[in-house]
Amino acid sequence: MSSIMTSSTRRSRDHFEPSDSDPQEQRRLRGHLEQIDYTAFVSNREVIPQVLGLGANHTEPAAFQRLAVSAATARARWIAEALRLSEAGYAIGPGEAQKLAGMRAAYEELSEAYEGLRRMVERGYLPYRAAER
């Protein structure tokens, strides 16, 4: 089973690999699987821009910047809070730990959203227009 490195998370490919030794049957099955993959690609390309409210417009660099700034801000606030709590010199309580966990979750969600948007452009689901210089 092959794997892909995405961000810092390793994900396994779960695509079916035929074990039938008949070359004709393998080609036929691969053709079906390619049709399935293409159907998913076209569906993503049609649905995602509509849900994001882009219509026929392009994803702009500013969208990536806004997500990146939001993720960076959430990360900085999470770490700043952890540093503030550590200044007291004692172990934090359950309420403080829960607050930190929420702040970390906010950072992780924003970071994953950024990566998700990037993957959408990378896979061709979203058209992208770079800023003109």
Buried (B, 14 or more C-beta within 10 A) or exposed (E): EEEEEEEEEEEEEEEEEEEEEEEEEBEEBEEEBEEEEEEEEEEBBEEBBEEBEBEEEBBBEEBBEEBBEBBBEBBEEBBEBBEEBEEEEEEBEEEBEEBBEEBBEBBBEBBEEBBEBBEBBEEEBBEBEEEEE
